[in-house]
Amino acid sequence: MIQKEKRRYKEALRTEIMRCYRVIEYLDFSQMAGFLPAEVIEGYVLNDLETLEYFAVFKFQSTSEKEISGLGIKLYLYSHSVVSYKRIDFSYPNGDIGFGLQEYIDDNTKEILPKKEPDSYIKYGEIFGSYVLIPLPNAYFTKLKVEFSYAVFSDGERVDYNFLYGRNRPKSFKNYDEDTIFAFNNVNIYMKQEEEHPTTVIPEQGEVMWLCCCGHKNLNSTEYCSKCLRNKKWQLDNLSEVALERVTNNLKQEAEVSFTRMKRAKYELTELEEDPEERMKRIEEYQKVLENVAKQQAEQSRKKWMIFPKIIAYFAGCYLIIYLLGLLIR
């Protein structure tokens, strides 16, 4: 991209960034195609608060080893019907804004950062499409579908794909039962991420990308989700359908063992318990024992004190006898 084109690009991008938008709808693109040179990772329907115009915006990530010089998509608009009432053809690059905001994933921080200088070609792993606005009619529509039509590469080759997003979507996490949700909460080590990036789908490993449980698609070469920073290996090992089913069964077995122990302990306690009359009888018996012990102690104390008068009387008697014998001798 020559200097003049870069200047026009920056001015166009700055103009679009400074506009005031309201997000009308988030479009789900968690489905992975596996063979496209670029995957749609995010999509939105926006409303310009000043002009009241409606636009669609899509973010792509390149999965192609070959540099991409252009691509085309089709939008299908539906209104309470299985047949679309309008088709919109759109291509990238578009005008001065080209591929829109071009971004890359930093190897150190794992964050998505904007490129300082835009390129005419999109390299492997780069993200593009933000702020490229696709005008939508003001007429009401209930559904929007996207078709990835074709891609043009830096060597001039054009390949048609005609892939329509929306089929074979990943399994939604909210469809699981309470037991599986409980198992998930027991193994989840990313509870802090749940507030900002909640778990919405079951993670999947695709041919060129892997799907994070937050619904974001990432290149297979990345170990952490660029959106929520959850680890890929941990998710695939612990949050797959098979893994969650195994944890659920283990928790059920543990619960059954604990319940059996609790029932056994309750039974043993019940066997040892006595009826109220029996308890009162034992209380009265124990009370009598205590009273008898007290009586015995009092009797022993009385007998102990009675021995002193006997000793005094004995010595007094002895003294009297000695005194009388003394008188007789004289």
Beta strands, then each sheet from edge to edge (+ up, - down):
strand 1: 21-27
strand 2: 38-48
strand 3: 54-62
strand 4: 68-78
strand 5: 86-92
strand 6: 101-105
strand 7: 112-114
strand 8: 127-130
strand 9: 134-136
strand 10: 143-153
strand 11: 158-164
strand 12: 204-205
strand 13: 209-211
strand 14: 217-219
sheet 1: 1+ 2- 3+ 8- 6+ 7-
sheet 2: 1+ 2- 3+ 9-
sheet 3: 5+ 4- 10+ 11-
sheet 4: 12+ 13- 14+
end
